[in-house]
Amino acid sequence: MVINRRPPRYPRRGPSCLLVLFVIFGIAVSLYIIQNAEEVRTAIMPTPTSEPTRSATELAVLAEMSRRDGEMAKAIEYYDKAIKLDPTNVEFYIRAIDLLVRENQSQRAVEQGEAATILDPGSDAVWTAVATAYLAEGNRLSDLGDQNGANLQYANSAQAARKAITINPDNATALAYAAGGIILQGDPEKYEQAEIFADDAVRLEPDNPIARYYMATVFTYQGRYTEAMEQYQRGIEADPNDPNLHIGLAYNYYGTGSIPDALLSFEDAIAVDPDNAEAYDGRAYMYLQLGDEPLAEQNALEATRLNPNMARAQGRLGEAYFRQNNYPEAIEALEKAVAMYGRATNLNARFFNMLAQAYIRDDLNNCSLATPLFEQVLSATENELILTAANEGMVECRRASLGTSP
């Protein structure tokens, strides 16, 4: 018997059952994902976690650590963030004001101070901080040549300090700031009052460098240079790292005729604060007195680099150029100084006169620019040397206009 078996055909025709099942499963999954896209995305993708937010207190700690490390800009930034998180903590404002004053940001310091007084008007520490902010703003305006604006801020400082004293009569620093706010206005009728405040400050805290500084400032304004120097030296003993004490001592050495000692004290100020524009300006002034114009120029350039808005530093730079017969650069620097001062006074008339002289020495065709400056000088000062120079300049310009100039 023959069995006729036919072998199967290879490959088989049509899809296998398993493949069909996989296709059906894939289509089903795709439809589910399309219909439930958000749920699937949430299940598959991990939820992002934000970095932990620091508290205001932690930010304040970081600010103090930055301050300790000399990173003042970072410390201010941390206090800004701390105040934003906790705008009711007046201690943050007080510490921020101190940093802002040290970093020559007096306008912001005043803003922070005024905000703090609204939060806690019964705190003598707040009013003391406000007093130093106003003093710093007054100094900034004085550097710009705006003495009227500066005097207003000094008066504000004295008023804020008095409020602190009313709350706490034993606040020696507030007493010192009251003396400073009064004496810096330059009104001789108020000198006695300023001395009373300063005397009370040093009596309460003999080792308070701020009290010593303003006691010395009062004596300086009264022309009592030897007594002022003693106070500055006592202040330096209490805080040798305060450049203002070294600068004040330097100017009093100059007042007693000792320019070499003055230069050494300015050096001490720069040693503790290498970016102190006032110290470089003081050195420039000393070198002008010694007739060393190149060194005066060098120091004035550094002062103006560090603080372009210091009118007297621009004036000293212009004077250094003028004395070296470099009239174009003298004009450039003196124009900046005169623009900041705005008008001639007994204190700044020399710069107005020097600019006018530089104009006509550079070119007699500049008499139209020089003559109005000479006129301001003649009505602003009683200094005989400056008056004589201004009159001679006026005569020279008249001759030039008549074509009779030699």
Residue, then its C-alpha position, 0 to 999 in steps of 0.5 A: m500500500v502506498i501512502n501519498r503524503r504531500p509535504p507542506r509548502y514553505p514558507r507558509r502563506g499569510p501572517s502568523c497568529l502571533l504577529v497579528l496579536f502583536v499588531i493589535f496590541g500595539i494599536a491598542v496601546s497607541l490609542y490609549i496614549i493618544q487618548n490619555a496623553e497627559e496622564v501618561r506623560t505625568a506617569i513616565m516623566p519625573t516631577p521636577t523638584s525646585e531647589p530648596t528656598r533659603s530663609a531670610t535668616e540664612l541669607a543674612v548669615l550668608a551676608e555676614m559671611s561674605r562681609r567677613d570675607g571682604e565680598m561686600a557686593k555679595a553681602i549687599e545682594y544677600y541682604d537685599k534678598a533677605i529684606k525681600l523675604d522678610p521686609t519687617n526685620v529692621e536689623f536687616y535694614i540696619r546692617a544693609i545701610d552700614l554696607l551701603v555706606r561703606e560701598n559708597q551707595s549712599q542714595r540706596a542707604v538713605e532709601q533703606g533708612e527711610a523704610a526702616t524708620i517707618l517699620d520701627p520709629g521707636s528704635d534708636a539703632v534705626w535712627t542712628a543708621v539713618a543718620t549715617a546714611y544722610l551723612a554719607e549722602g551729604n558727603r557724596l553731594s559735597d564731592l559733586g560740588d553741590q554744597n547746598g544739597a550736601n548741607l540739607q543732607y547734613a541737617n537731615s543727619a543731625q535731625a535723625a541723630r537727635k531722634a536717636i538721642t531722644i530715645n536713648p540719651d546714652n547712644a554715643t554714636a548718635l551723639a557723634y553723628a549729631a555733631g557731624g551733621i551740624i559741623l559739616q554744614g560749615d556754619p560758625e554759629k553752630y560750632e559750639q552746639a556741635e562741640i557739646f554733642a561731640d564732647d558728650a559722645v567721647r565722655l560716654e564712650p572714650d574708645n568709640p572711633i566715630a566719637r573721636y572722629y567727629m570730635a576731631t572734625v569739630f576741632t578742625y573746623q575751629g582751627r584747633y589743629t593740635e587738639a584735632m590731631e590728638q583726637y584722630q590719634r585716639g580714634i586710630e588707636a581704637d580702630p586703625n582700619d578706618p581710613n577716614l581717621h588717617i585722612g583727617l589726621a593728614y589734613n591736620y598735619y598739613g594745617t600745622g605745616s607738616i606736609p611730609d607727615a601729611l603724606l605719610s598719613f595719606e599713605d596709611a589711609i591707602a594701606v587700609d583702603p587701597d581704593n580710597a579716592e579721597a586719600y589719593d586726592g589728598r596726596a595730589y593736593m600735597y604734591l601740588q603744595l610741594g611743586d611736584e606736578p608729575l606726582a600730583e598728576q599721578n595721584a589726581l589721575e588715580a583719584t578721578r579713576l576711583n571716583p570720577n564724580m569728585a569735583r575737587a579731584q578733577g580740579r587738582l588734575g586740571e591744576a597739575y596739567f596747567r602747571q605743566n603747560n598742558y593746556p588742552e588736558a587741563i581744560e578737559a579736567l577743569e571743565k569737568a570740575v567747573a561743570m560739577y561745581g556749577r558756580a564759582t564760590n570762595l572755595n572753588a574760585r581757583f578752578f574757575n580762574m584756572l580754566a579761564q586762564a587755560y582757555i586764553r593760554d591755549d588760544l586767545n580766540n577762546c576769550s568768549l569762553a574765558t570772560p564769563l568765568f573771570e566775571q564769576v571769579l571776580s564776584a565770588t572770591e576775596n583772594e587777592l592773588i586770584l582776583t589779580a589773575a582774573n583781572e589780568g585775564m580780563v585785560e588780556c581778552r579786551r586787548a585781544s578783542l581790540g587787536t592790540s594784544p602783544 
